[in-house]
Amino acid sequence: MYSDGGANIWEQLRLSGEAPIKELVGQLGTGPKPPLSLREYQALGLRRIEYRQRYREYWNSTIEQTGTGRPADAFIMPVAPHAAVIPGKYFYYGNKIPRILAVCILLRYANYSLFRLH
């Protein structure tokens, strides 16, 4: 999950004297893991470059759908349905519904009636 094996997170937790919240224990485990090798880290960087290029091509292809001659203006991407995690009350939605629906909503049409002042 983390290129340094979580060493920085565990060091910050040690300095604070706090334990990880239970919602993160599954991801963090009980301590740092071995960090990625330089070769693994470099391979991830190359995959990121390729992904960004594919996404840039996709984004620019929205010109055909917007009707404005420009690509889409915005991509609204909430990562959770709330502003902060309340310990013991966080629910991860990603395993319950398709990830694309859980994490992002691409707006194609704005509903300006929501903004009318009465």
C-alpha positions in Angstrom: 0.0 0.0 0.0 2.8 2.4 0.7 6.2 2.6 -1.1 8.0 2.9 2.3 6.1 -0.1 3.7 4.2 2.2 6.0 7.4 3.2 8.0 6.5 6.9 8.0 2.9 6.3 9.2 4.2 4.0 12.0 6.8 6.5 13.0 4.2 9.3 13.3 1.9 7.0 15.3 4.9 6.2 17.6 5.6 9.9 18.1 2.0 10.6 18.9 1.6 7.7 21.2 -1.6 6.7 19.4 -2.6 3.5 17.9 -4.1 3.4 14.4 -7.9 3.7 14.3 -9.5 0.3 13.9 -10.8 1.1 10.4 -7.2 1.3 9.1 -5.8 -1.8 10.9 -6.6 -4.0 8.0 -4.6 -1.9 5.6 -1.7 -1.0 8.0 -1.3 -4.4 9.7 0.6 -4.4 13.0 3.7 -2.6 11.9 5.8 -1.5 8.9 6.2 -3.9 6.0 9.3 -4.2 3.7 9.5 -1.2 1.4 9.3 -1.5 -2.3 12.5 -2.1 -4.1 13.8 0.6 -6.4 12.9 -1.5 -9.4 9.3 -2.0 -8.1 9.0 1.7 -7.4 10.2 2.6 -10.8 7.8 0.2 -12.5 4.9 1.9 -10.6 6.1 5.2 -11.8 6.1 4.0 -15.4 2.6 2.6 -15.0 1.5 5.9 -13.6 2.9 7.7 -16.7 1.1 5.3 -19.0 -2.2 5.7 -17.0 -2.0 9.5 -17.1 -1.5 9.4 -20.9 -4.5 7.1 -21.4 -6.6 9.3 -19.1 -5.5 12.5 -20.8 -6.7 10.9 -24.1 -10.0 9.9 -22.6 -10.5 13.3 -21.0 -9.8 15.1 -24.3 -12.3 12.7 -26.0 -15.1 14.3 -24.0 -15.0 17.1 -26.5 -17.2 15.0 -28.7 -19.8 14.8 -26.0 -19.9 18.3 -24.5 -21.1 20.1 -27.5 -18.9 23.1 -26.6 -15.8 22.3 -28.5 -14.1 21.9 -25.1 -13.5 18.9 -22.9 -15.6 18.4 -19.7 -15.1 21.2 -17.2 -15.1 19.2 -14.0 -14.8 15.9 -12.4 -16.4 15.7 -9.0 -14.9 12.9 -7.0 -16.0 12.5 -3.3 -13.9 9.9 -1.6 -16.4 9.4 1.2 -20.0 10.5 1.9 -18.8 12.6 4.9 -16.1 15.1 5.7 -14.2 13.1 8.4 -14.0 9.6 9.8 -15.8 9.2 13.1 -13.9 6.4 14.9 -16.0 3.3 15.1 -18.6 4.6 12.6 -16.8 4.5 9.3 -18.2 2.3 6.6 -16.2 1.6 3.4 -18.6 1.6 0.5 -16.2 0.3 -2.1 -16.9 -3.4 -1.4 -20.6 -3.0 -1.4 -21.3 -1.3 -4.7 -19.2 -1.0 -7.9 -16.0 1.1 -7.2 -16.7 3.5 -10.0 -20.1 4.4 -8.4 -18.6 4.5 -4.9 -15.9 7.0 -5.7 -16.9 9.3 -8.5 -19.8 10.9 -10.4 -19.2 12.5 -13.7 -21.7 15.2 -14.3 -22.7 15.6 -18.0 -25.6 18.0 -17.5 -25.8 20.7 -14.9 -29.2 21.3 -13.3 -29.3 25.1 -13.1 -32.7 25.0 -11.4 -31.0 24.0 -8.2 -29.3 27.4 -8.1 -32.4 29.6 -8.6 -33.1 32.1 -5.9 -36.7 32.2 -4.8 
